[in-house]
Amino acid sequence: MLQIRLMEEVKYKIMNMETFKKISINGRLAYSIYCLKLFIKEKFIEFSDNQELLFILNEISEGLNEKYPENFEQKITELSPNSILDSHPDNNFKKYTFFKTSELESFKVLYNNLPQSVIEIIDSVIELALCNIYKNTGEYSECTFNELLYIFQILKREKFNLPIIPNVIMNSSFNQNNGWGNSIKLPAL
């Protein structure tokens, strides 16, 4: 039901959303990061050269390899806005494994200054990267497809037109590597 609602709400002239069922999980992740970078560059230029944000996006991009790097899941979970902005008393940066407390505090300042739409997209990109790690991809990886549609919905709400899908992403087929596709190098902006 959610998938049908999202597909009806997210209609773009440049492509058919069904196209993304044929694109690998890595391709979907690459496209979501590509869209996020373009969205920030177009709508929030003041953040486009922010070193912390670039670092976070590069860490997420590590998932575009054929095999996820060691500790990838834990690392990007620690970087997620949901984790860093969690105000629960048990959320103590000293318990985090991969980043210094000073780095996490810096990311927290960044997230507190980013527009909510960017925060939502970062969280969704991370969810897209992780949702099929421990489960079968099925016919087309419904969870990554739905997460991608949710990202598109946010971009549509922000009046951002989806860019044309770069060939390197279009050529990353869901038939490759059990749905994950091959390694992808993100296109330059």
C-alpha positions in Angstrom: 0.0 0.0 0.0 2.8 2.4 0.9 4.6 1.7 -2.3 1.5 2.4 -4.4 0.8 5.7 -2.5 4.4 6.8 -2.9 4.5 5.9 -6.6 1.3 8.0 -7.2 2.6 10.9 -5.2 6.0 10.9 -6.9 5.6 11.4 -10.6 8.4 12.9 -12.7 8.4 13.4 -16.4 12.1 12.4 -16.9 11.7 8.8 -16.0 9.5 5.9 -15.0 9.8 4.9 -11.4 9.7 1.2 -12.5 13.1 1.8 -14.0 14.5 1.8 -10.5 13.3 -1.8 -9.9 15.8 -2.8 -12.6 18.7 -0.8 -11.1 20.9 -2.5 -8.5 20.9 -1.6 -4.8 24.3 0.0 -5.3 22.8 2.0 -8.2 19.9 3.2 -6.1 22.3 4.2 -3.3 24.5 6.0 -5.8 21.6 7.8 -7.3 20.2 8.9 -3.9 23.6 10.3 -2.9 24.0 11.9 -6.3 20.5 13.6 -5.9 21.4 14.6 -2.3 24.6 16.3 -3.4 22.9 18.1 -6.3 20.0 19.1 -4.0 22.4 20.6 -1.5 24.4 22.3 -4.3 21.3 23.8 -5.8 19.2 24.7 -2.8 21.7 25.1 0.1 24.9 26.3 -1.5 26.2 27.4 1.9 26.6 23.8 2.8 28.0 22.4 -0.5 31.6 22.8 0.7 31.1 21.9 4.3 33.9 19.5 5.2 31.9 17.6 7.8 29.0 17.1 5.4 31.4 16.0 2.6 33.0 13.6 5.0 29.6 12.0 6.0 28.6 11.7 2.3 31.9 10.1 1.5 31.5 7.6 4.4 28.1 6.6 3.1 29.5 6.3 -0.4 31.9 3.6 0.8 28.8 1.3 0.5 29.0 1.5 -3.2 31.6 -1.2 -3.4 30.7 -4.7 -4.4 31.3 -5.7 -0.8 30.6 -3.4 2.1 33.7 -2.4 3.9 34.3 -3.9 7.3 32.1 -2.2 10.0 30.3 -0.2 7.4 26.9 -0.7 9.1 28.1 0.4 12.5 30.1 3.3 11.1 27.3 4.9 9.1 24.7 4.2 11.9 26.9 6.3 14.2 27.0 9.0 11.6 23.2 9.1 11.0 21.3 12.2 12.2 18.9 9.8 14.0 21.8 8.6 16.2 23.6 11.9 16.6 20.6 14.0 17.4 19.0 11.4 19.7 18.5 13.2 23.0 17.9 10.1 25.0 20.2 10.1 28.1 21.6 6.7 27.1 22.9 8.2 23.9 26.5 9.0 25.0 29.1 9.8 22.4 31.7 8.2 24.5 30.1 4.8 23.7 30.5 5.4 20.0 33.2 3.3 18.4 34.4 4.9 15.2 34.5 8.6 15.8 36.0 10.9 18.5 33.5 12.7 20.7 34.8 16.0 19.2 33.9 14.8 15.7 30.5 13.7 16.8 29.9 17.0 18.5 30.9 18.7 15.2 28.4 16.5 13.3 25.7 17.4 15.8 26.3 21.1 15.2 26.1 20.5 11.5 22.9 18.5 11.7 21.3 21.1 13.9 22.0 23.7 11.3 21.0 21.8 8.2 17.5 22.1 6.8 15.1 19.4 8.0 14.7 18.1 4.4 18.5 17.4 4.1 18.4 15.6 7.5 15.5 13.4 6.3 17.3 12.6 3.1 20.5 11.7 4.8 18.7 9.4 7.2 16.8 7.8 4.3 20.0 7.3 2.3 21.5 5.5 5.2 18.4 3.4 5.6 18.5 2.6 1.9 22.2 1.5 2.3 21.4 -0.8 5.2 18.0 -2.2 4.7 19.0 -5.3 2.7 22.3 -6.2 4.5 20.8 -9.1 6.4 17.8 -10.1 4.3 17.1 -11.5 0.9 16.7 -8.8 -1.8 13.7 -10.5 -3.3 12.4 -9.7 -6.7 13.6 -6.1 -6.7 14.5 -5.1 -3.1 11.3 -3.6 -2.1 12.8 -1.9 1.0 15.5 0.0 -1.0 12.9 0.8 -3.7 10.5 2.3 -1.2 13.2 4.2 0.6 14.3 5.7 -2.7 10.7 6.7 -3.5 10.5 8.4 -0.1 13.6 10.4 -0.9 12.0 11.4 -4.2 8.9 12.5 -2.3 11.0 14.8 -0.1 12.7 16.2 -3.1 9.4 16.8 -4.8 8.1 18.6 -1.7 11.2 20.8 -1.9 10.5 21.5 -5.6 13.7 19.8 -6.7 13.6 18.0 -10.1 15.3 14.7 -10.3 18.4 14.7 -12.5 18.7 12.3 -15.4 20.1 9.0 -14.3 23.9 8.8 -15.1 24.8 5.9 -17.4 27.1 4.4 -14.7 24.0 4.0 -12.5 21.6 2.9 -15.3 24.1 0.2 -16.2 24.2 -1.2 -12.7 21.6 -3.9 -13.1 19.6 -5.6 -10.4 20.6 -8.9 -12.1 24.3 -8.3 -11.1 25.7 -9.7 -7.8 22.4 -10.9 -6.3 20.7 -7.5 -6.7 23.6 -5.5 -5.2 25.2 -4.7 -8.6 28.9 -4.0 -9.2 31.0 -1.3 -7.6 30.0 2.2 -8.7 32.0 5.4 -8.7 29.7 8.4 -8.2 29.6 10.8 -11.2 31.3 14.1 -10.6 28.9 17.1 -10.2 
